[in-house]
Amino acid sequence: MKKKPTVAGVRSELDIRDEDSMPVGDYIALRRLVLALKAERERRGLSLADLSVATRISAPALSNLETGKNPNPTVNTLFRYAGGLGKAVRFSVE
C-alpha cells in the first residue's frame, strides 16, 4: 500500500518555504477577487488584449493572473486591473 504524502513532505519536495506561501483563506479571498474582475471583464466583452491596452499589463500576464498561474500578484497589479475596468479594489480590516 502506497503511503499518503504529508504536507511537510510535499512542501519539502516542491521547495516551498513559509515566506512563499499564504494561508488558504487568504488565497481563496484573492482568487475570488481576481475571478470577480475576470467576470466583469467578460461581462463588458473585453478581451485580454483590450484590457492589456488599458492597464499596460501584458495579455499573457493578465491570463496568468486570471488562471491562477500568478498566485500572488502585487497590489499594484490588482489596482491596475481593476482601474482598467473602471473599478477599484478596497481593503478592510476585520
C-alpha atoms as a printed R data frame, in Angstrom:
   type eleno elety resid chain resno       x      y       z
1  ATOM     1    CA   MET     A     1   0.000  0.000   0.000
2  ATOM     2    CA   LYS     A     2   1.365  3.385  -1.024
3  ATOM     3    CA   LYS     A     3   1.926  5.815   1.822
4  ATOM     4    CA   LYS     A     4  -0.018  9.108   1.663
5  ATOM     5    CA   PRO     A     5   2.186 12.172   1.297
6  ATOM     6    CA   THR     A     6   2.330 14.607   4.172
7  ATOM     7    CA   VAL     A     7   2.016 18.362   3.807
8  ATOM     8    CA   ALA     A     8   5.567 18.757   5.121
9  ATOM     9    CA   GLY     A     9   6.836 16.195   2.630
10 ATOM    10    CA   VAL     A    10   5.156 17.862  -0.337
11 ATOM    11    CA   ARG     A    11   6.346 21.315   0.765
12 ATOM    12    CA   SER     A    12   9.878 19.982   1.065
13 ATOM    13    CA   GLU     A    13   9.749 18.160  -2.278
14 ATOM    14    CA   LEU     A    14   8.469 21.279  -4.056
15 ATOM    15    CA   ASP     A    15  10.854 23.547  -2.126
16 ATOM    16    CA   ILE     A    16   8.000 25.674  -0.770
17 ATOM    17    CA   ARG     A    17   9.121 27.954   2.029
18 ATOM    18    CA   ASP     A    18   6.800 29.566   4.588
19 ATOM    19    CA   GLU     A    19   7.577 33.033   3.258
20 ATOM    20    CA   ASP     A    20   6.475 31.921  -0.223
21 ATOM    21    CA   SER     A    21   3.014 30.796   0.825
22 ATOM    22    CA   MET     A    22  -0.146 32.320   2.261
23 ATOM    23    CA   PRO     A    23  -2.956 30.965   4.400
24 ATOM    24    CA   VAL     A    24  -5.608 29.115   2.401
25 ATOM    25    CA   GLY     A    25  -8.335 31.569   3.406
26 ATOM    26    CA   ASP     A    26  -6.294 34.485   2.093
27 ATOM    27    CA   TYR     A    27  -5.640 32.634  -1.156
28 ATOM    28    CA   ILE     A    28  -9.354 31.943  -1.591
29 ATOM    29    CA   ALA     A    29 -10.214 35.611  -0.967
30 ATOM    30    CA   LEU     A    30  -7.614 36.680  -3.533
31 ATOM    31    CA   ARG     A    31  -8.921 34.185  -6.117
32 ATOM    32    CA   ARG     A    32 -12.481 35.436  -5.549
33 ATOM    33    CA   LEU     A    33 -11.306 38.991  -6.193
34 ATOM    34    CA   VAL     A    34  -9.496 38.028  -9.391
35 ATOM    35    CA   LEU     A    35 -12.421 35.931 -10.622
36 ATOM    36    CA   ALA     A    36 -14.821 38.842  -9.947
37 ATOM    37    CA   LEU     A    37 -12.563 41.104 -12.028
38 ATOM    38    CA   LYS     A    38 -12.437 38.485 -14.790
39 ATOM    39    CA   ALA     A    39 -16.236 38.178 -14.741
40 ATOM    40    CA   GLU     A    40 -16.529 41.969 -15.092
41 ATOM    41    CA   ARG     A    41 -14.075 41.947 -17.997
42 ATOM    42    CA   GLU     A    42 -16.077 39.231 -19.732
43 ATOM    43    CA   ARG     A    43 -19.397 40.941 -18.935
44 ATOM    44    CA   ARG     A    44 -18.110 44.012 -20.742
45 ATOM    45    CA   GLY     A    45 -16.997 41.913 -23.712
46 ATOM    46    CA   LEU     A    46 -13.358 42.901 -23.315
47 ATOM    47    CA   SER     A    47 -10.552 40.628 -24.439
48 ATOM    48    CA   LEU     A    48  -7.297 40.270 -22.568
49 ATOM    49    CA   ALA     A    49  -5.714 42.340 -25.351
50 ATOM    50    CA   ASP     A    50  -8.259 45.121 -24.743
51 ATOM    51    CA   LEU     A    51  -7.535 45.123 -21.020
52 ATOM    52    CA   SER     A    52  -3.815 44.978 -21.706
53 ATOM    53    CA   VAL     A    53  -4.016 48.303 -23.536
54 ATOM    54    CA   ALA     A    54  -5.995 49.882 -20.693
55 ATOM    55    CA   THR     A    55  -3.719 48.583 -17.918
56 ATOM    56    CA   ARG     A    56  -0.320 48.377 -19.619
57 ATOM    57    CA   ILE     A    57  -0.081 44.821 -18.272
58 ATOM    58    CA   SER     A    58   0.713 42.233 -20.948
59 ATOM    59    CA   ALA     A    59  -2.088 39.939 -22.067
60 ATOM    60    CA   PRO     A    60  -0.082 36.832 -21.019
61 ATOM    61    CA   ALA     A    61   0.443 38.330 -17.537
62 ATOM    62    CA   LEU     A    62  -3.282 39.051 -17.276
63 ATOM    63    CA   SER     A    63  -4.035 35.493 -18.370
64 ATOM    64    CA   ASN     A    64  -1.645 34.138 -15.724
65 ATOM    65    CA   LEU     A    65  -3.425 36.222 -13.119
66 ATOM    66    CA   GLU     A    66  -6.880 35.047 -14.174
67 ATOM    67    CA   THR     A    67  -5.920 31.371 -14.367
68 ATOM    68    CA   GLY     A    68  -4.107 31.335 -11.030
69 ATOM    69    CA   LYS     A    69  -0.652 30.831 -12.535
70 ATOM    70    CA   ASN     A    70   0.294 34.047 -10.742
71 ATOM    71    CA   PRO     A    71  -0.965 33.148  -7.263
72 ATOM    72    CA   ASN     A    72   0.478 36.188  -5.504
73 ATOM    73    CA   PRO     A    73   0.068 39.333  -7.614
74 ATOM    74    CA   THR     A    74   1.223 42.710  -6.398
75 ATOM    75    CA   VAL     A    75  -1.267 45.217  -5.058
76 ATOM    76    CA   ASN     A    76  -0.285 47.493  -7.937
77 ATOM    77    CA   THR     A    77  -1.261 44.782 -10.446
78 ATOM    78    CA   LEU     A    78  -4.673 44.333  -8.821
79 ATOM    79    CA   PHE     A    79  -5.255 48.097  -8.719
80 ATOM    80    CA   ARG     A    80  -4.274 48.467 -12.388
81 ATOM    81    CA   TYR     A    81  -6.518 45.556 -13.434
82 ATOM    82    CA   ALA     A    82  -9.489 46.984 -11.545
83 ATOM    83    CA   GLY     A    83  -8.743 50.505 -12.796
84 ATOM    84    CA   GLY     A    84  -8.719 49.248 -16.375
85 ATOM    85    CA   LEU     A    85 -12.329 48.227 -15.794
86 ATOM    86    CA   GLY     A    86 -13.261 51.481 -14.078
87 ATOM    87    CA   LYS     A    87 -13.384 49.653 -10.755
88 ATOM    88    CA   ALA     A    88 -11.400 49.960  -7.530
89 ATOM    89    CA   VAL     A    89 -10.051 47.419  -5.076
90 ATOM    90    CA   ARG     A    90 -10.750 48.249  -1.433
91 ATOM    91    CA   PHE     A    91  -9.185 46.627   1.600
92 ATOM    92    CA   SER     A    92 -10.710 46.276   5.027
93 ATOM    93    CA   VAL     A    93  -9.580 45.009   8.386
94 ATOM    94    CA   GLU     A    94 -11.875 42.520  10.049
